[in-house]
Structure formats: structure tokens, C-alpha cells
Amino acid sequence: MELIRLRLQNFRQFRDESIEFARGDKKNVTVVHGSNGAGKTTLLNAFTWLFYGEVSFDTRPDRLVNEGVIADASLEDKISVVVGLKFNHENKTYLAKRESTYQKQTDDDLDGVRVDHDVTLDRKSGANWSPVNNPQDMLTQIVPERLSELFFFDGEDIDNLAGIDNQDQIRKAIENIMGLTILERAVKHLGDAAKRFEKEAGDLGSDEYKQLIQDKNEIKEEAEELERKKVDKINAKDQLEREIDDIKMKLRSRPGTAELQREREELEEDLKEEKSEINQLTKELADIVGERGFASVAVPLIRETAEDLNELRKEGVIPSELSDSYLDDLLNAEMCLCGRSLSDDVEHREYRNIVEELKGDGVADGVEGSALRIIHDIDRFTEYQQSVSKNIETKMEERSKSRTNKEKLEEKISEVGRKLESEGESARELEDTLENKNDERDNKIREIQDIENKIKTKKSRIEDKKEEISKKEDERQETKLAKRRQEGAKRVQSTLENSFYQLKDTVRKMSNKRVNEKFGQIATKDLTAKINQDFELKITQTVGNDEVEVDKSTGERQIASLAFIGSLVSIARDRYEQDTDSDYFEGGIYPLVMDSPFGALDKSHRRQISKVIPTLANQVIVFATDSQWEGPVEQEMSRRAAQQYWLNFEPGDGSTTYPKTQLQAEKLTAGGD
Amino acid sequence: MSNSTRGDKPRNPRMGLVKKDIVTSLASSNANKDGNEDYVFSSYKDLVIFSAVLGYREDELTHEGFDNSSDDKINIKYSTFTTEQLHRSVLESLAFQHTGNPDTLVDRNYQMDVLEKYAAGGLQVLDRRLGDIPGDRTDALVNLIQSYADEEGVEHGEELQTILNAFNEDPRVDI
């Protein structure tokens, strides 16, 4: 990122002021001169407000609106506070603008209430500007907020960086520059996930599963018990059947009785046959009636019609000639309607010729054809009538015989029955026993069927349970999965933790190297700056073969701190230029905005710092008081400074005039703080 | 009833035989009589023809029993009857006997109308004679047919033979 121009409107004590930033290769420093309270920190805050909407002021932190403007405004007026920044980023020019609109609530209200707020980011494409979607996201992407403390740098912190017990700040800075905070958060989240999976695994208890298996086994036992009962019943049934056979045998073996039994069975067989014969004959009679009965009944109708038509023909109402087509049909069929053959052979040729000679009169087919057909059909109707009558007579006779047979058989059967009955008590007893045994056996068969149905039900219930168990087993698989996930999360967590420490150490080493280089460029010989494993920024001196930590002076500490900052800026730039595919931090080119980096140093240290500052970043903006600037700083930095501004501050009286700072490109008044 | 009126009426007229008990108990649309059903007639068409000749025989005419607009009816087309020549002769003879006009021999619509009238009359006769004892139906029909055959006697047979002989003697003149 390269800063081009910053414009402030109604922002704190600035009414409408702008700064153009130095952008040269050599002359890359912009100096803003201003006494304490003139607005240097306000300028630094303008950057953070623009990028993140955040400010930190020591005095009246809630008052963003220019006091003079809000004091003069009426209650209806809307006052816009605007910070705009034009900058280059990745070969494109942008214009970022944050605008808040305030309205005062009472006449003496100098804070106002914010009624509207807007952030815009426009990108230049050719000669046109077009708005960027999600301007806030884009701005925080260009300068991540975690890096803002490093690049919008309050000089008062410089002393602290290399101070005692400030390894936290160093470590945080290192973590930030590499995006390692993201990694740290991931490590924490993985720990949470592991705990959640552990709970999940615990919830999927196994009590239900055990109960299901118990249920299934119980039903299985019940089914097995039923199977045993079934076998018992079958055995009982078989026993009964054997007994029944025995009784039958006994009955048959009795002289007389067996004979009668056999006779009765034979007679019953014959009766069955006779009955089916009668049925068959009746069926055949029905067929005769259904198929040809109509012809028999129709004979008078056809006869009368034939007679009438013949009469009409004689009277000439119906022509006696036949149509050609009708005669052709007869000749083709080689059969006259009277039944004589019309074959084209010696025997029939004479008759065929007679029929052929009938052709030629050209009488229309239709009424005549029908009439002739009906006359001819008499033959077939009478034929049918005769055959129907004959068939009916035959079938009726047969049926009558069968019926007589049937009656005789029935008589014989009842006679045999009577004889059997008179065969004495023992036989009847046996018959009774047989009957009872038969009943008993039938009962057993029903019981067996009953049991079989019960077994079927049990078996289907077992299948149901098995299905439920299999479902539970799936859940158990889920439990195992949850446990595996828990272990997995823990493993990843520890791996990431290791990577995190390794990465952090790598960055520490990188920083250490660069700090050492930078520090070496400016600091007194024999002194080295390093960031140790505890992330402490130390300055050491080589005495003989030993490295001894020296009691740092403020100046040396500040130099070491700046060297550290510079090292981070260059690490970010290197990563950006290396075009690495880092998931955490892609790097970037950042300007360094430093508020009062000189502190209260002596002249020699100020000179050294002035030498190093322009080398820290591509673009450096330095805020300084006149007293800090004068002398060695001015001598060292003037040639690198392309732009210089002076903050002209007027405090106002608070009732008619209000604090006001003007930015001037020329020094108007000479003077110290 | 000549060719000129024929075109205004359907070439293949159909009748709507209402499914009365006497109809459904004697015939089935299922031509297969091998099943358990004791139907006398293997098709509704056969029942209609039998009823019609019976109606003619008993001189009983009505239209009751046929209704083309009925929801519960069996449709029978003219062409269904004419597939059997003897059925066709019955249709034509009935129409002719009803009017004495030979033109009715070719008027299909009129033939169907007359067939309906006699068939409906015949169904009434059957209803009366057969009663409602299913077992005796075949025998009742058999007796009916046999009693008619007895009525015919020999004399009619001789008369018929005379007409037939007249046709056969000299086709040039008599056919």
C-alpha cells in the first residue's frame, strides 16, 4: 500500500485539511511538525478511524465532530465528519472514505448524536471510479487490524518494546505479522471440538442396546418352547392316526362287517359316478338348447316366410332371376344353394353350365338374395330341428337310465348300512371310538396350526428386534466414530500446537536476524540486538568470547525497538514479494506511520534514529515536535523528506472560538513547544 | 324402408339388452361354458335369437327389456348376428313377417327393431315358464322345444319338401 493523500473534514480540530504523502524512492519521508496537543495523535487516529472505525483519544474520546462547527450549527443541521484517503494498492488506485453524520441535541451540545454512517471504497479503472462491494471487508483486508498497531505506531510505545518484561508485546507482534493468531485460535477450537465429541460419545449409552438383546433372547426362548410343544402335538397326532388305522383294521377284519364295508364303499363310488353322468348329460342338453334350440323353434317362422316369399316370387313381386354376383359366388364355391356340386368336372359340368347360363340379366343383389337365402335355409332349419329333437331324445333317455341306476344304488347303500348297523355292539363301539379318535386327531391338527401361527408371530418379532439391534449397532458405530473424532481432534490440536511453536520460532529467528542487521547499521559497535527464545529483545556486548547483556540506555532501547519494527515490515514485504501460498499471512507492503519516534533522546541517538527511520519502510510518515526535529534529525532527514507540514493550532477560548488546527505546507512561525 | 332411407340410419345398428335377472341367469358374455356356471346360452346373442323366435312363436311382442340409454345393458351390434347365416335369416324373416314387405329383408335398422320386440316378448315368456328354480331351467327349455317339435308334425315336413323339390327340379325356372 502506498499512501497518496489524506483529507480530514470536521474531524476533531481539523475543519478541512489535507496532506500529500511523499512517494519517492529516495525521498520517501513525510514529516508532520506539530507541538504537543496540536493534532499529531489525531492524525494517527484518522487512519485507524478510516480503516476500522476506531479511535483512541485521551481527551473527550466521544467528541469526533469539530467543536467550532457543531457550536455554530443549528439543531436541524446535519454535520458530516469525513476522513478520505487516496492510496495505491496492488497497482490500483483507491479512494476510501468514512463519513459520519451528527446532529446536536441541545444548544450547548458539542458532542452531537450520530445519525448516519457510511464507508465507501472506490477503485479507479481507467479514467472511471467504481465502488467496491463490501468496502469495510476490503479495507481490513488491505491493512489487517491486527497489524494496525505496528504500522500506525505511537512513539511512546517505542521505549517499552525493548523494556524489561515486554516479551508479551514482542511475541504478539511476531504472531500478528505471521497471522499466527489464527493458528492459535484454531488450536483452541480443536480443544473445544475434542471435548464436544467426548460428550457425544458418552451420551450414546449402551443400556438400550443391552435391553434389546435381552428382549430378543427372551422371544427366542419362547419360540423354542413353542417348537417343543409343536413336536409333542405332532407326536400325539401321529399316535392317534396309528390308533385310527388299528380300529379300521379291526373293523375290516371282522367277518361280514369287512365285506359290507367294502360293498358300501364300492356302491358309494358307483353312485358318485352316476351322479356326475347325470350332470354331464344335463349339461349336454343345455348345450343343444343353447346352440341349436332356436332353429327348432324358428321352423314355423322360416317356413311361413319361405312360403310367402315363394308366393311373391310367383306373382313377380320378387324377380326370380339371380344376380350375377350371387351366381359367381355359387360357382366359385362350387356348390349350388340346393346342395348340388358345381365342380368343373365331367360329372357335374352339365349342371354347372346351366347355372352359368343364368348370368347376364343384371338384377341387383339384395332383397332377392335374402329371399332366396331364406328359402334355401328351410332345409337347414328343419335339419336342425330334427337333429335337436333326436339328440334331446337320446340324452333324455340316457339320463333317465342314469337316474334309475342312481335310485337303485341309493337303495342298495341304505340296505348295506342297515345290515352294518345290525352287526352288533362291538362293531358300533369300534365305530364310536373311531369317530372320537378322528375328532381328537382333528383337534390336534388345529392345535398344531395354532402353535405354528404363534411361532410365526414370535419369529417376526425376533426379526423386528434384530433390526432394532442393528440400528443400535449403527449408533454404537457412531459412538466409536465420535471417539475417533475426539482423538483426531486432539492429535490435530497437538500437531498444530507444535507447528505453531515452530512457526513462531521461525519468525522469531527471522526477526532476530533482521533486528541484528538493522541495529548493527545504526548502533554503537560491539553491541548486538537479539530476540531470544523467550521473545525478549536483548542488547548484548561481546566481551572476549562471552556475550554479555548490557544495561541498555533509553536510546539503545529505542533503536532496538525501531529495528524490530523495521524487521517486521521487511518480513511482511518479503513474504508478499515471495508470493508464497501461506494460509496465514500473505504479507504486504505497508507504510509506517510513526507518532513521535524520537522521544526524549539525546542528540547522538536522535541522529542515529534519523538515519534508520527512512530505511524501515517504503513510505514513512513521521510526526515530530520542533524540538525533536531541530539539529541532527533535521540534518539527517531533510534530504529524505519530500513533504513537510506544520500543524498550526489555535486552542480558542471555548465560548466564541474553538480549538482549530490548520495544516500548512510551509513553516509560518518559528517556535518550540 | 328402401335404399333411400338407409343412408340416414346407422349401417351397423346396435341394441341395448338390459341386464335383467332372466338375462344374466341364462347367458354369459363369457363364451366359455366349461366353468362352474350352468349357463344354457354361451352368449347374449344366442339368448336374444332364441327369445325372439320364442316371442314370434308365442306371438308376444313388447319393447320392455331393451333400452339403449340404460346404464346396465349389454350392447349387441347387427353385425354380431349376421356372422351366422341362420341368425341372419331369423332377423330377416321376423322383419318380413312383421310387415309382409320384402323390402324389410334389407333394412337392418328395422330388422333390429323387430328383433328387439320379439326378443323382449320371448324373454317375458321365459320368465313365466322357467320361474326361479335354476336347476330345472334346462329341462324346462328342453320340454318347450320338444313340445314345439311335436306340434310341427309330419304334414309340415311334407309341405316343406314340396317347396324344396320345386327349387331343385329346374334351377333355370324355379330358383
Contacts between the chains, C-beta under 8 A, distances in Angstrom:
chain1	res1	chain2	res2	distance
A	282	B	138	5.5
A	282	B	139	7.7
A	283	B	38	7.4
A	285	B	138	5.3
A	285	B	139	7.6
A	285	B	142	5.5
A	286	B	38	7.0
A	286	B	39	7.7
A	286	B	40	4.6
A	286	B	137	8.0
A	286	B	138	4.3
A	286	B	141	7.8
A	287	B	33	7.2
A	288	B	142	8.0
A	289	B	40	5.6
A	289	B	50	8.0
A	289	B	138	6.5
A	289	B	141	4.7
A	289	B	142	6.1
A	289	B	145	6.3
A	290	B	33	7.8
A	290	B	39	7.6
A	290	B	40	4.7
A	290	B	41	4.4
A	290	B	42	5.8
A	290	B	46	5.8
A	290	B	50	7.8
A	291	B	42	7.4
A	291	B	46	7.1
A	293	B	50	5.8
A	293	B	141	6.6
A	293	B	145	5.1
A	294	B	46	7.2
A	294	B	49	4.8
A	294	B	50	4.2
A	294	B	53	5.2
A	294	B	86	8.0
A	294	B	90	7.0
A	295	B	86	6.0
A	296	B	145	5.1
A	296	B	148	6.5
A	296	B	149	5.8
A	297	B	50	7.0
A	297	B	53	4.4
A	297	B	54	5.7
A	297	B	57	5.6
A	297	B	144	7.9
A	297	B	145	6.4
A	297	B	148	5.5
A	298	B	53	4.1
A	298	B	56	7.8
A	298	B	86	7.9
A	298	B	90	5.5
A	298	B	93	7.7
A	299	B	148	7.9
A	299	B	152	6.1
A	299	B	156	7.7
A	300	B	57	6.7
A	300	B	152	7.3
A	300	B	156	7.8
A	301	B	53	6.0
A	301	B	56	5.2
A	301	B	57	7.4
A	301	B	90	7.0
A	301	B	93	5.2
A	301	B	94	6.8
A	301	B	97	6.4
A	302	B	89	6.4
A	302	B	90	7.5
A	302	B	93	5.6
A	303	B	156	6.5
A	303	B	159	7.6
A	303	B	160	6.1
A	304	B	93	8.0
A	304	B	97	6.4
A	305	B	92	7.9
A	305	B	93	4.0
A	305	B	96	5.6
A	305	B	97	5.9
A	306	B	160	7.9
A	306	B	163	6.3
A	307	B	163	6.9
A	308	B	96	7.2
A	308	B	97	7.7
A	308	B	100	7.1
A	309	B	96	7.4
A	309	B	102	6.9
A	310	B	163	6.1
A	310	B	166	7.9
A	312	B	102	6.1
A	317	B	102	6.7
A	318	B	102	5.8
A	320	B	173	7.7
A	320	B	174	7.5
A	320	B	175	6.9
A	322	B	175	6.3
A	336	B	171	7.1
A	337	B	175	7.5
A	338	B	164	7.8
A	338	B	167	5.8
A	338	B	168	4.7
A	338	B	171	7.2
A	338	B	175	7.9
A	340	B	168	7.7
A	354	B	171	6.1
A	354	B	172	6.1
A	355	B	171	6.4
A	357	B	172	7.5
A	358	B	171	7.1
A	358	B	172	6.6
A	358	B	175	7.6
A	366	B	105	7.6
A	366	B	106	4.8
A	367	B	102	5.2
A	367	B	103	6.4
A	367	B	105	5.0
A	367	B	106	5.6
A	370	B	92	5.2
A	370	B	105	3.9
A	370	B	106	6.3
A	371	B	102	6.4
A	371	B	105	6.2
A	372	B	175	6.9
A	373	B	85	7.1
A	373	B	88	7.8
A	373	B	89	6.4
A	374	B	89	5.0
A	374	B	92	6.1
A	374	B	93	5.8
A	374	B	96	8.0
A	374	B	105	7.8
A	375	B	163	7.3
A	375	B	167	6.8
A	376	B	167	7.4
A	377	B	85	7.0
A	377	B	86	6.3
A	377	B	89	4.5
A	378	B	160	5.6
A	378	B	163	7.0
A	378	B	164	6.6
A	379	B	164	6.1
A	380	B	86	6.3
A	381	B	86	6.9
A	381	B	89	7.8
A	382	B	157	6.8
A	382	B	160	5.9
A	384	B	86	7.6
A	385	B	149	6.0
A	385	B	152	7.1
A	388	B	145	6.5
A	388	B	149	7.4
A	389	B	145	7.8
A	389	B	146	6.6
A	389	B	149	4.6
A	392	B	142	5.6
A	392	B	145	6.9
A	392	B	146	6.1
A	396	B	142	7.2
